[in-house]
Amino acid sequence: MKHVIIGVGAAGITAAKTLREKDPSCSITMISTDTHVHSRCMLHRYLSHERNEDTLSFVEPDFFETNRITWIKGAPVRTIDVEQKLVCLENGSSQPFDQLLIATGANSFIPPVGQFREANNVFGLRNLSDAQAIRPLSDQADKILIVGSGLVGMDAAYAFLEQGKDVTVVEMADRILPIQLNETAGQAYKDLFEAHGCRFLLGKKASETHMNDQGAIDFVSLDDGTRIDCDLVIVAAGVRPALECAQDTPIDIDRFIKVSDTMETSCPNIYAAGDVAGLSGIWPNAMKQGQTAALNMCGIHTVYEDRYAMKNTMNFYGLVTLSLGRGVAEEGDLVLEEEDAHNYRRAILRNGKLDSILLQGKIDYSGIYQYLIKNQIDLSGRETDIFHLSFADFYGVKDNGGYQYQV
């Protein structure tokens, strides 16, 4: 059996490990535009010179040799010939497959604001190639503008502040980290970043730019007329799935590559996982999707069951936060909060079941909440105890070889 995987991110690497474990004799080929395996969660460490190309890797140096994987790196894929079962590369070569996994991830989206797309000092921060282009410029820059205050934007801000740079963050929402955190948790980080010199302009958006004779943006105007002088611009305002290789093929696409609950696309023997599939692309979810796809590629029927929640963990200046679930309350939900000098907790319960929880400060014993959300355990009558529950409050009942926990 010949397996081909496009992409060497979390989903692709996990799939390759699973394939080799389940089918020791199969052929595995991985294809990527990347020339280094790297954790995109750690790219800010590259900007701050704490890590290099090798130490960004999340696999062993001999991973491909040990697992007998052929890695074709630095090779963009032009298209997929579904009928002939060929992955066609831009260099004119092709790779045949019996089973294919598309795990190409996503790319930064640069909005059409002024001359953002033409300037030579405006970058997204999604891949190592982005960080490699940014670092020499950021080393020389004094004033850095970051558009967007999600995790990528705040990671970049943290890296630049550690180097003593003048950092301004512009955010359309009225708070930072608006997708991951609510106002209270976000404010705690805003205070920490401001204490370290970061300037925030919230509820505003970039409107116009000025590009100098060297092709660089030297100032950006916001929609309220505020002018921000800058040497470097990092746009962290969203991503787009990297699905170019599947366009103009029979593979069904609607913003993302559509997949079944086994991660199979509309074309038999072709799977997709990670950001390109439109499911939660957060690291552990992407890994689980890659594993699920690989098991099915080996003929082991497996359903992906982690569509239930988003998971984010962050740590800035020693303050740790974990958020599980969608984090958005709807009419009729029960929202509970608890706060002291060092901790903040917020839970959303829907129909007697835990839908989301946010823990800031102490996050010990958080596994119980992930289990409650994933398995939708009925907590009727116990809702107000939500911040004080542990596995000791539950008993296990054997069910088809597993354990179903009930209050």
N, C-alpha and C positions, 0 to 999 in steps of 0.2 A: 504494500500500500504506500502510495506516494502522497505525503501531506505537504502543502505549501501554506505558509503564513506570511501575510503582508503586514509588516510592522513589528517593532521590537520593544514596544512599551509594556505596561503591566499586563494587559490582556494577552498580547502575543507571546510574551515570555512564559507566562503561566500555562498557556495552551501547549507550548512546546514541551515544558516539563511534564505535563500530564500525558501527552502523547507518548513520550519516551517511556514513562513509567508503565503505561497500560499496554503499549505495543513495542517491545524492545527491538523487534526486527524491522520496523517500518522505516521509510525514508522521510526525513524532515528537512525542508528547505525554508529558510526565512529570508525575506527580501525587505529592504528598508532604504529610505532616503537618508536616514541617519547613518553616521559612520561610527558612533559610539552608543552603546546602551546607556541610558541615563534616566534618572528620576527627575521628572519635571517639577516635582514638589521641592526639589533641592536647588533649582536653578539660581535662586537668590544667593545661595552659598558660593556659587561660582562667581557671581558679580562682586561679592565681598572678598574674593580671593581665598576663601576658606577651603574650597575644593577645586580640583581641576577635572579635566575630562575623564581621567581614570577613576578618581574617587567619587564621581557622580554615579558610577555604575552600581546597579543593585544585583548584579550576578557575579559569580566568581570569575577570575581572569580566564580560566580554562573552560568556561561553561559550554561553549559550542563544541570544543574538542571532546570533552568528557561525555557529552550527550549525543555525540555523533550527528551534529546539526551543521548543514551547509548554510553559511550566512553570506548572502550577496548584499553587500552594504554600499551605500552611496548610489543606489540604483532606483530612480523613480519609475513607477509603473505607469505605462501609457494607457493600457486598457486590459480588460479580461475577455478572452474569447470563450464564452460560455459553452458554445456548441462543441468546440474542439478541445475544451478543457486546457486552455493555455493562459498563463499570465504573461502578457507582452510588455517588455520593458522599453523605455525610451531609447536605450542604446541599440535597439533592433533585435536583441535576443529574446527568447521566450522560455518559460518554464512550464512543463506539463504537470498536471496534478490529477489525483483521484478525488481528493478532498481539499477544499480551500477555505482558509479563514482570513477575512479582511479585518484587520485590527490597526487601521491607519490613524486612529485618534482624531484630533482636531487641530486647526490652525487659528492663530489670532485673527481677529477681524479689525481692520483699520477703517473707521468710518470716513465717509467722504466729507470731512470737515476741512475747509480751506485747502491747503496744500499738504495735508498729512500724508497722502498717498504718494506724493512726488518728492518730498523732502528726504535728504540723506541722513537725518538725525532723528527720525521717528520710527519706533519699533514696537512690535508686540513682544511678549515674553512667554512663549509657549514651548519652544524647543531649544535644544542646545545651540543650534545654529543662530537663533536669536540672541542668546546670551553671549556667544562668541563675537557677534557683531557689536553688541552693546558695550562690552567691557572696556575696550580701548578708548571709546568715546567717553564713557562715564568716568574713567580714571582722570581724564583731562577736564571734565565738566565741573562747573561751580554751581549752576542753578539747574535743577532737574524738575520737570513737570511730569506728574503721573496722572493720567486721565482714567478714573475708575478706582474705587476703593474696595473691590472684592479681595479675595485671598491673594491673587497674583499681584495686584496693585500694592497691597500692604506688605507682602513679602519684599517687593522691590523697594518700597519706601524704607523698610527696616534695613535692608542691605546698604542703601545709600546713606542713611543717617549714621550708620556705624562707621562710615568713612568720612564723616564730617561734612557731607554735602548739604546744600540749601535745597530742601525738598518741599514742593507744594503738591497737594493732592486735590484734584477737582472731582466732585461726585454729584451726579444728577439727583440722587436721593437726598433725604434730609438727615441721613446718618451714614456712618461707615459700615462696611461689611453688611449691606442691607439684605442680602439673600441668606446669609448664614446666621445673623444675629438680630435680636430685637434692639430697641433703643437703649435699654438699660445696659445690656452686655456690650453693645457697640460703644457706648459712652465711656465705659471703663478703659477700652483700648484707645479711644480718642484722647483721653486725658494723658495716658502714658506716652503716646506718640508726641503730643504737644509738649510734654515735659522734656522730650529729647530733641525739640527744635522743629518738628514738622508743622507745616501750615496747612489747614484744611479750608476749602471753599465748598460748602455743601449747598445742595439745592440749586446748582448752577451747571452749565454745560459750555464746552468750547464752541465758539461760533465762527471766529475768523482767525486767520494766521498771517504772519509776515515772514517771507522767505528771503534771506539775504543773497548776495551775489555768489556765495559758495554753495548754494542749494540747501541751506540749513534753516530751519525755523528758529528765529531769534526772539519772537514774542507771539503769544496767543491771546486773543481777546475773547472774553466770556460773553454770554448773552445779556449780562447786565452792564457791559462796558468795561469790566475790570480787565486790566492788562497784566499779563504775567510774562516777565522776561525769562528766557530759558536757553540753555545750551543743548539740552537733550530732552526728548519727549518719549515717555513710555505709555503706550495705549493698552490699558487693561480693562477694556469695556465689553468684552465678550469674545466668543470663539465661534467658528463654523466647522462642522464635521468635514474631515478630509476624505471626501468620497469621489474625488475626480476619477479614480481608476474604475469606478462602477457606473459612471455616467455613460449614456449612449450604449448601454448593454441591457439585456432583458431583466437584470436585477431590479426589483421594485424599490423605488426611492421616493420618499416624500419628506423633504428636508433632511432626513436621515435614511440609512438603509433599513428597510423594514425587516424585522426578524420575528420568528415564532418563539414560543416559550422554550424551544430547544436551541435557540440562537441561529436557526437555519433561515436563510433568505428565501425569496420566492423561487429561487433556482435550486434544484436538488444538489446536494453535496457541496454547496457554497454557504458558508456561515459568516457572521459578523459579530463583533464584540467590542465593548468599550464605547468611547464617545461617538464613534462613527455610526453606532446602532441607536443612538438617541436615548439610551437608558442612562442611569446614573453612571457617570464616568469617573467618579471618585475612586481612588486607588483600590480599596478592598472590593468594591463592587465590580470594577473592571477585571480584577483577578478572578473573581467568581464567574463572571461571564466567559472569560477565556477558558477556565476549567470546564464549564458546562459545555461549551462548544466542542472542546477537545474530546470529552467523553462521548458525545454523540458522533463525532467523527470516527471514533473507535467502535461504533456500534453499540455503545452502552447508553440506552435511552435515559436521559436526565433532563429534568425541567429546571429552568432558572426561576428561583423563588424569592430573590431579594429585590424585587421591584418596589418593595414596600416603603423604603426609606432612603433618605440621604444621610450621610455621616460625614461630619467635619470635625477635625481636631486641630487646634491652633495653639501656639505658645509664643507670645511676644512679651519680652521684658519680664519673663518669669510668671506671667499670668496665663494659666491654661484654661481652655474652653473646649467642651465637647458638645456638639449638637447632633441629635438623632431625630429623624423624621422630617416631615415637611415644614414644620415650624410656623404654619399659618393657621390662625384660629378662624373657625367658621361660626355662623349663627347657631346657637344651641350648645356649643362646646363649653366645657368647664376648664377654665384657665386658672392654675394655681401657681403662686410665686412664694419664694422664701428667700430672705436675704439677711446677711449679717456683715460684719466688718470685712470678712475675707472671702465670702462665698455668695453666689447668686444662683438660684435655681428657678426654672420655669417649666411647667408641664402643661400639656394640652391633652385633655381626655375627651373622647368622642364616643357617645353611646356606651359609656362605662368602660371603654378600653383606651389604653395609652396610645396616642397618635404621635406625639412629639415630646422631646424633653431637651432642655438646655442646661448644662452644668458648667459653671464658671468658678474657678478656684480649685476646690477639692473634687476630683473626679473618680476617686476610689470606688470600687464596687459598681461601676457603671454597667457591667455586663448584664445585670438583672434587667435594666431598662431596654437594652437591645433585644433581649429575649422576649420581654413583654410586648414590645412593638411588633417584632417579627411574627410572633405566634398569636397576636391579638387576644391575649388572655383577658377574660372578663374580670374587671376589678370592682364590680358593683358592690357598694357598701364599704369599700376600702380606699376610695379615691383620695380622701384627705390624708391618708397615710403614705401617699406616693413617694415622698422624699425620705421615708424611713423604712422602706421595704428591703428585704434581702432574700436570697434563695431559701433561707431558713423558714420563711413565711409560706413556703409552698411544699407540697409533697408530690412525688413522682408516681405516675401510673404507667405501667408498661403498655405500649400500644404498637403493634406491628414491628417489633424490634427496636422501637425508639421510646422516648419518654415524653409524655404530654403532661405539662405541669398545670395544676389547677389550684385556685385559692381554696 
